[in-house]
Amino acid sequence: MSGQLPPIEYNSDSETYWIEADPSQTSPIKTILRVFDEVQESESLDLPPLYNVIECDAISKLANGHERRPWTNSLELKCVTDQFGLSIESSDSQITVKMRPKEN
């Protein structure tokens, strides 16, 4: 895995930060952490540690299951907290992570 991630995109209409990455090149958890860090910095939020919000090991196991076989299945996970909504989708050798901060 090279670990290189593309830049984070921002959709002002939906107020959503997002990134698309190849999970064979970058760990899905690193991709999620990259979005999490960007939102925290850009929105000046004091977010809880990611491991307190989602079960990173479970996400890794689900994603790694895809790496051992062709990407014929899709995966979609959503997490909603008081501070943000997180969406993780994968299919066709691509993972998309979207995060939307909630208004205070």
N, C-alpha and C positions, 0 to 999 in steps of 0.2 A: 504494500500500500504506500502510495506516495505521500498522502497526507495533505496534498494541495487542495484547497477548497476554492471554488469560484466566489466572487463577491456576493454579499447579501444584497438582495433587491428589496425595494420598498414600493408597495402599491398604495398610493395615497387615497384612492377611492375606497378601498376596503380597510385601509390603515393596517396593513399586514406586511410583516417582514417575511421573506421567503428565500430559499436556496434550493437548487437542484444539484445533486452530486451522484457520482457513480459509486455504489457501495463496495465494488471490488477494488476501488482506488482509495477510498476514505471510509473509515469506520462510521457507521450511522450515528453512534454516540458523539463522535467528534463533530459531525454535521449539526446535530441538535445543540451541542454546547456552543457552537459558533453563533447560531441564531440567538440562543439564550443570552450570550454575552453582548451581542449587538443590540438587542432590545434593551437590556439593562443599561447599557451605556447611552444609547440614543434617547431613551425616554427618561433617563435619570431615575430609574426605579431601583428600589432596594428589594430585589427578588430573593426568595429563599434558595438555598443550594438545590441544584437540580435533583440530586439524589433524594431530597426530602419531598419532591413533587411527583416524580415518576420512577418506576422500577427499571433503571438503566440495564441491569443484567438481563431482565426478561426481554427487553427490546433487542439487546445484542443477540440473545439466543434465537429470537424470531428471525432477525436479519441474517444471522449466520446460517440458519436453516436454508434460506434462499440461496446463499453463496455456494452451497454444496450441490445444487441442482439448477437446471435452467429456470429462468424467471417466468414460469408459466402461470403462477398465481400472483395475486396482488395482495397487498397488506395495507390496511388503513387503521390507524390508531388516533384517538382524540383524547385530549386531557383538557379539562376546564377548571380553572381555579378562580379565586376572587380577584387575582391580578392579571391573568392572561388566559388565552385559549391557545392550545398547541395541537397541531395536526401533523401526522407523519404518514406519508403515503409512499408506497413503492410498487413499481411494476416496470417491466421492460428494461431491467438493469439500471434503474434510476430511482433514487430516493428524493422525495420532495418534503421539506420541512417548512411549515408555515407557523408563524406566531403572531398573535394579535393582542397587544396590551389592552386591558379594559380601562375605561375612563374612570377617573377618580371622582 
